[in-house]
């Protein structure tokens, strides 16, 4: 057991007025210097053009190689209310591609041209199927080195800028996505959240390999009230938009968790 040692306390010397004044002056000077330094930090943080990064923003840049595959691409993804009429959806992962450079084979041409100047780090992709195995959907995660200010403006009008330049599909040999290629793409969507240096995309199609007449369309157009074609009736637009939103949330959760662990 530890041994307690008692030390005789030294007598407190009598206070002298001159010394007291000197100590007080030093204290005032010290507080003034500290206050000035803190004020400088606060002013620097509030300078225009230098927005404070959202929590987890820095950590999100490295999730592509720091997070497990089951974190980035869970084996199953629940989509409450993600289907037509608010129907629930559940997607199951059937194939994951190796991480890739930002090349034309994994990125739409316009999106690649948009993210390359930001420092496009890596592209991760996986394909899912719905509970009935009648539809397939490829999810893409594009990680960049964009700063917070640039990311805030990246998502504005990004879908419109892509136009008909749609994300590529990822087929899975020996799976229900074996015939999922460019002609089979039906609906697509993407998001560039302001608080994450990532672009999330999704493109959906039929699992039976049918060619989609008219080609793929943005999700809101696919589930427009005026449409009665197979893409609209099957809810593939809802699938694309719904799973994109879920993956943004998953990445946000992973980035926040990483930030908390780094802060310990």
Secondary structure, 3 states (H helix, E strand, C coil): CCCCCCCCCCCCCCCCHHHHHHHHHHHHHHHHHHHHHHHHHHHHHCCCCCCCCCCCHHHHCCHHHHCCHHHHCCCEEEECCCCHHHCCEEEEEEEECCCECCCCCCCCHHHHHHHHCCCEEEEEEEEEEECCCCEEEEEEEEEECCCHHHHHHHCCCHHHHHCCCCCCCCCCCCCCCCCCCHHHEEEEEEECCCCCCEEEEEEEEECCCCCCCCCCEEHHHHCCCCCCCHHHHHCHHHHHHHHHHHHHHHHHHHHHHHHHHHHC
